[in-house]
Amino acid sequence: MAEFHGEPRGAGRRIVVVASRFNESITMPLAEGAVSALVRSGVQFDDIDVLWVPGAWELPVAVRRALGSARYDAAVAVGAVIRGDTPHFDIVAGESARGLMEASRDFDVPVTLGLLTTDTIEQAEARAGGAHGNKGEDAALAALELLDLFDRAVPSDDDIDEVLN
């Protein structure tokens, strides 16, 4: 049996961070955490682009557009949807997450989820650099870990085609 683990290695990677402006007091530290983690892991600062979108609802389309450019090895999506008194939370949180997963599947590229879905602003603050860490940072490290894992153990369709031909 072979067992593989990826490491958050950023050298030579080009990453896009797509961030929601809505709840900016939360999303700014998430985006900053993502960028900081990427740079600490070896991604060159000039190889990171940050795209700001109006809200969490717009994250999937912006990620799809970025990945469609074929410029990026991975995308990190950050945002914050905080529960209110209406079903809006459930629609935005669920559909944004679904859209991001579909982008990852359709482009066969890691799209990691730094989208907070909390009941209160205090819970969001705790996850944007507070007591529970920075989920933007975590999402960035997960993207790099997946890329490294794929390089080590999971051949792409292009790699398979090259071996077969």
Sequence and secondary structure as in RCSB ss.txt:
>XXXX:A:sequence
MAEFHGEPRGAGRRIVVVASRFNESITMPLAEGAVSALVRSGVQFDDIDVLWVPGAWELPVAVRRALGSARYDAA
VAVGAVIRGDTPHFDIVAGESARGLMEASRDFDVPVTLGLLTTDTIEQAEARAGGAHGNKGEDAALAALELLDLF
DRAVPSDDDIDEVLN
>XXXX:A:secstr
          TT  EEEEEE TTHHHHHHHHHHHHHHHHHTT  GGGEEEEEESSGGGHHHHHHHHHHTT  SEE
EEEEEEE  SSTHHHHHHHHHHHHHHHHHHHHTS EEEEEEEESSHHHHHHHEEETTEEHHHHHHHHHHHHHHHH
HHH   HHHHHHHH 
